[in-house]
Amino acid sequence: ESYLPKRIMTVYIVTYDLVGEPDGEHDYQSLYDAFDKLKSHRVLYSVWLVSTQMTVKGLHDHLYAKMDKNDRIWVCRQRPDEFRYHAMKGTNDWLKNNPPS
């Protein structure tokens, strides 16, 4: 509705350790699909930037639901002008199009 205040997009850093199940059975495709659906950007192998209106808890819970229970995940807000990087191709453009607020 146009009369409702628009929520600001927030950029989060998501990093994780995919430990897997003890029996070696795990499928992380649903996690990778979730990052794709959120139009996230992979910065390093286990680090992503996500721009969303979700809260930090909401994003954590959304992604953790697609992981094994013994995996680890860290989600924190990226603040403007408080980052330096030498990351994967496309990171500069992604940040330019999704500036932290």
C-alpha positions as CSV (number, residue, x, y, z in Angstrom):
1,E,0.0,0.0,0.0
2,S,1.3,3.4,-0.9
3,Y,0.4,4.9,2.5
4,L,2.6,2.5,4.4
5,P,6.1,3.5,5.1
6,K,8.7,1.8,2.9
7,R,11.1,-0.4,4.7
8,I,14.7,0.3,3.9
9,M,16.8,-2.4,2.4
10,T,19.6,-3.5,4.7
11,V,22.9,-5.2,3.6
12,Y,24.0,-8.1,5.7
13,I,27.1,-10.2,5.6
14,V,26.4,-13.9,5.9
15,T,29.2,-16.4,6.6
16,Y,28.9,-20.0,7.4
17,D,30.7,-23.4,8.0
18,L,29.0,-26.3,6.3
19,V,29.9,-29.1,8.5
20,G,27.4,-31.7,7.1
21,E,25.9,-34.6,8.8
22,P,28.1,-37.3,10.5
23,D,26.9,-39.9,7.9
24,G,28.2,-37.6,5.1
25,E,24.6,-37.0,3.8
26,H,23.9,-33.4,3.0
27,D,22.4,-31.4,0.2
28,Y,23.0,-27.6,0.3
29,Q,21.3,-26.8,-3.0
30,S,18.3,-25.3,-1.2
31,L,20.7,-22.9,0.7
32,Y,22.3,-21.8,-2.6
33,D,18.9,-21.4,-4.1
34,A,17.8,-19.2,-1.2
35,F,20.9,-17.0,-1.8
36,D,20.0,-16.8,-5.5
37,K,16.4,-16.0,-4.8
38,L,17.5,-13.1,-2.5
39,K,19.7,-11.8,-5.3
40,S,22.7,-12.1,-3.0
41,H,26.4,-11.8,-4.0
42,R,29.1,-14.3,-3.1
43,V,32.1,-12.4,-1.8
44,L,34.2,-15.3,-0.8
45,Y,33.6,-19.1,-0.8
46,S,31.5,-19.0,2.4
47,V,30.7,-15.3,2.6
48,W,27.7,-13.6,0.9
49,L,26.3,-10.1,0.8
50,V,22.5,-10.0,1.1
51,S,20.3,-6.9,0.6
52,T,16.9,-7.4,2.1
53,Q,14.1,-5.9,4.2
54,M,14.3,-8.9,6.6
55,T,15.6,-8.4,10.1
56,V,18.9,-10.0,11.0
57,K,17.0,-12.7,12.9
58,G,14.6,-13.3,10.0
59,L,17.4,-13.7,7.5
60,H,19.3,-16.0,9.9
61,D,16.3,-18.2,10.5
62,H,15.4,-18.3,6.8
63,L,18.9,-19.5,5.8
64,Y,19.5,-21.7,8.8
65,A,16.3,-23.7,8.0
66,K,18.1,-24.8,4.8
67,M,21.2,-26.0,6.7
68,D,22.1,-29.1,8.7
69,K,21.7,-28.5,12.4
70,N,25.4,-28.9,13.2
71,D,26.4,-26.3,10.5
72,R,27.3,-22.8,11.7
73,I,26.1,-19.4,10.4
74,W,26.9,-15.8,11.2
75,V,24.7,-12.9,10.0
76,C,25.6,-9.2,10.7
77,R,24.7,-5.9,9.3
78,Q,27.1,-4.2,6.9
79,R,27.5,-0.5,7.7
80,P,28.3,2.2,5.1
81,D,31.9,3.0,4.6
82,E,33.0,0.4,7.1
83,F,34.4,-2.2,4.7
84,R,37.4,-3.0,2.7
85,Y,37.6,-5.9,0.3
86,H,39.6,-7.8,-2.3
87,A,36.8,-10.2,-3.2
88,M,35.3,-12.2,-6.1
89,K,34.4,-10.5,-9.4
90,G,31.3,-8.4,-9.3
91,T,31.6,-7.3,-5.7
92,N,32.3,-3.7,-6.5
93,D,29.3,-3.5,-8.9
94,W,27.0,-5.3,-6.4
95,L,27.9,-2.9,-3.6
96,K,27.4,0.1,-5.9
97,N,23.9,-1.2,-6.8
98,N,23.1,-2.2,-3.2
99,P,24.8,0.4,-0.9
100,P,24.7,-0.4,2.8
101,S,22.4,2.0,4.7
